[in-house]
Amino acid sequence: MMPRVRVRHPIAGLTALACALTAFAAPATAAARATLTADARCYLQGAQLQMTASALAPNAPLTVVLDGRQLSYGDGSTPTSDAAGTFAGSFATPALAADAVERRHVLVVSDGMRRPRARFTVTRPAGADFQPSSGDPRTLRARFRVWGFAVDSAGGTPVWLHWVSPRGTVRRNAALGSTTGDCGALTTQPRRVFPFAPAAGRWVLVFDTHPRYRVHASGPRAKIPVHVRPLPR
C-alpha cells in the first residue's frame, strides 16, 4: 500500500490528514539544477522521511511520486513550490512485503518540467537467517543472510558469526564478510552451518560486528536458535 501524505502550504494554509509537506523559502537561481534529497539513505519501515527539493519552478504545483506512483493526499490538496522554487515535506516510508527484508525506492518531485529524484532503502530491524534452514546440522550447507547492519556511511560493516553452545560457551567465531548497500545487508556463499561436529542441544548462532563474542555487545545483533538432535543409536 502506498503511503498517504498531507500537505500544508504557508501561503495557502491548506491542511490534510496524514503527514505534513511544508514549503519553505531558500535562495535559488534559474540556472541551478533541480535537486531532491532525503534526510537519510536507510529507514526502518514506517519511519518518517524528510525530503527537500530546490531549483524548481517558482510557485508551481508539484507531484510527488514514489516508485512510479503518485502519493495521495488526504484532502485532495496539491503541494506547491514557494517563490524561490523550493519545497520540503515528509511521509511515512512504506511497509515491506512479508517475505522481504529490505527494498530500495525512488522518490521524484516534479513541477511539470523538472523531475529531481532521490533514492532510499527501507529495511527491517537487524536480523539474520540461513537457507535452507533444515537438514542434518553435521553436514548442512546454507547461505547466511543478514540485514539492518549499517553502522555508518563509510563503507561496509564487518559481520561476525559466533556459535554459542548449549552450555552457553563459545565454540567458534568466524568472519562472514562485510555488508553492502544503504542499510547494511550481506548474503554469503553456501557454507557449513556448523563447521564442526555440534553436540546435541540448543545452540544459538549470534551475528554481530565484533570478532569475539560478548554477552552484551554494542551495535546491531541478531540471533538464531538451532536445535541439534542426538545421533540415533
CORNOR-V235146 format. One line per field, one symbol per residue. ss: DSSP state (~ for helix, > for strand, _ for the rest). phi: phi as a letter, one per 20 degrees, with the letter a starting at -180 (. if undefined). burial: I if it has 24 or more other C-alpha atoms within 12 Angstrom, else O. A space follows every 50 residues. Layout:
BEGIN
ss=???
phi=???
burial=???
END
This chain:
BEGIN
ss=___>>__>____________>>____________>>>>___>>>___>>> >>>>______>_>>>>__>>_>>______>______>>>>>>________ _>>>>>>>>>____>>>>>>>>>___>>>>>_________>>>>>>>___ _______>>>>>>>_____>>>>>>>>>_>____>>>___>>________ >>>>>>>>_____________>>>>>>>_____
phi=.ffdccccdfeemfccddcedcebebfbcfefefcccdfbdccfgnffdd dcdbmeffldfcddcdlncffedgdmfdfcfefemdbbabbefffefged dbbeccdcdcdocecfcbdbcdceggbbbbcfdbqffecfdbeeccbmdf dbeenfdfdddcedfgeneeeacbfepdfcnfdmdbcefgbffcebeeff peeceddbddfdfcfdcfnfbcccfcedefffe
burial=OOIIIIIIIOOOOOIOOOIIIIIIIOOIOOOOOIIIIIOOIIIIIIIIII IIIIIIIIIIIIIIIIIOOOIIIOOOIIIIIIIIIIIIIIIIIIIIOOOO IIIIIIIIIIIOOIIIIIIIIIIIIIIIIIOOOOOOIOOIOIOIIIIIII IOOOOOIIIIIIIIIOOOOOIIIIIIIIIIIIIIIIIIOOOIIIOOOIOO OOIIIIIIIIOOIOOOOOOIIIIIOIIIOOOOO
END
